[in-house]
Amino acid sequence: MRFIRVHFYALLASILACIAVLLVIPLLVRLSVEQFIVPESSAPPAQVALVLGASVVRGEPSPLLAQRADVAVRLYRAGAVQKILVTGDNGALSHDEVTPVRKYLLAAGIPAADIFLDHAGFDTYSSIYRARDVFGAHSLIIATQDFHIFRALWIARALGLSAYGVIAPGATSSSVDYVREIPASLKALWDVLIHRAPKYLGPAIPIEGDGQRTWY
């Protein structure tokens, strides 16, 4: 009986230690970059506003995605950025997170030449890695929600980018979004530590050029 109790307590201690690690890493990620979260009105000048992918509903940006795009529009109009890079998953003909945002930005009056699309931003790490290595961005402002922005900003800073974040206001995010950030933060840490390369890189598309060549 004593043998069973000892092993039970050892197992319990191991489980609690794992839970502690799971909770501490997202907290450390948050604390390490919170100084780089800025209001829209005081966003520093940067090359590009990065609109990270989210779901599309019946060919239109979901509310979360539209909120991110709206931040990019306001940053562009204010002169804080010269270009907007929309990144997301377009790995199948039936799933396109970027073209609907391009149409949304065009309807908001953003010139087509200043809208760049990344069709192979399959996750946050890949999107930011490709922003640096494919599009040649060295400074950016990330537009996304509170639950997502700390991880995204940490990845960008870890990859050597001069990055700031602006929280997209609007609809309240669900508790599931915050819980999902726990394993996502662990994955981000692993990706950075092993220097994971995205599934696709491809030829360079300089962000200083004409974005119309990236919309197809």
C-alpha positions, -999 to 999 in steps of 0.1 A, spaced: 0 0 0 28 24 9 44 16 -25 12 26 -43 9 59 -23 45 68 -31 40 63 -68 6 81 -67 22 112 -51 51 110 -76 27 109 -105 6 137 -90 38 159 -85 48 152 -121 13 162 -134 13 194 -114 48 203 -126 37 198 -162 7 220 -156 29 247 -140 52 247 -171 22 249 -194 10 280 -175 43 297 -169 55 297 -206 26 318 -220 30 341 -190 67 346 -197 59 352 -234 34 378 -224 57 396 -199 86 397 -223 68 416 -250 41 436 -234 62 468 -236 59 465 -274 21 466 -274 11 502 -284 -21 521 -291 -29 528 -327 -24 565 -322 12 561 -310 23 532 -333 59 538 -345 66 540 -383 71 506 -399 74 491 -433 43 470 -431 11 462 -412 8 424 -408 -27 411 -409 -25 375 -396 -50 350 -409 -83 339 -393 -114 323 -406 -135 334 -436 -173 331 -435 -191 326 -469 -163 344 -487 -161 373 -463 -136 380 -435 -149 368 -402 -154 395 -375 -120 387 -360 -103 389 -394 -122 421 -403 -111 437 -370 -74 430 -379 -78 444 -414 -95 475 -399 -65 482 -378 -42 479 -408 -64 503 -428 -62 529 -400 -24 525 -396 -20 529 -434 -42 560 -435 -23 575 -406 10 570 -424 24 546 -398 29 519 -425 35 520 -463 23 485 -471 -2 459 -458 8 422 -458 -22 398 -455 -11 363 -446 -31 332 -441 -39 296 -452 -47 292 -489 -35 256 -491 -66 245 -509 -89 260 -535 -118 257 -511 -100 275 -483 -86 310 -489 -81 333 -460 -63 361 -479 -81 370 -511 -113 381 -492 -92 404 -471 -76 419 -502 -112 427 -515 -120 442 -481 -90 464 -481 -96 475 -517 -132 485 -507 -117 505 -479 -96 525 -504 -62 509 -500 -43 510 -533 -38 475 -548 -1 481 -552 3 485 -514 -16 452 -506 6 421 -504 -8 386 -500 10 356 -485 -9 325 -495 13 302 -475 10 316 -440 -2 283 -426 5 293 -390 17 324 -371 53 313 -370 53 306 -408 36 339 -415 62 359 -396 91 339 -409 79 344 -445 73 381 -438 110 384 -431 125 359 -455 102 361 -485 89 396 -484 120 412 -469 103 430 -441 125 442 -412 100 463 -394 63 456 -389 32 463 -368 11 432 -361 -26 437 -360 -45 410 -341 -65 403 -309 -53 404 -273 -53 366 -270 -30 362 -300 -8 393 -301 17 384 -274 27 351 -290 28 367 -325 49 396 -312 72 373 -293 78 352 -324 86 383 -345 110 397 -319 127 362 -316 131 362 -354 150 395 -352 123 418 -365 116 453 -352 80 445 -343 52 462 -324 17 451 -318 -17 469 -320 -46 451 -304 -76 449 -327 -107 461 -308 -142 448 -313 -159 415 -306 -150 398 -274 -128 367 -278 -139 334 -262 -122 317 -233 -113 289 -257 -91 313 -277 -70 320 -245 -68 284 -235 -56 275 -270 -27 299 -266 -11 276 -239 -1 248 -263 4 274 -291 30 292 -270 48 259 -264 48 252 -301 61 288 -308 90 283 -284 99 249 -300 97 264 -335 121 292 -325 145 269 -307 149 245 -336 148 273 -362 120 256 -381 117 266 -417 81 270 -431 68 243 -455 71 268 -484 94 297 -490 98 303 -527 111 333 -545 116 367 -529 87 392 -532 101 425 -520 77 444 -498 89 477 -514 75 465 -548 41 462 -563 16 441 -543 -5 434 -573 18 405 -583 8 386 -551 -29 386 -553 -34 356 -576 
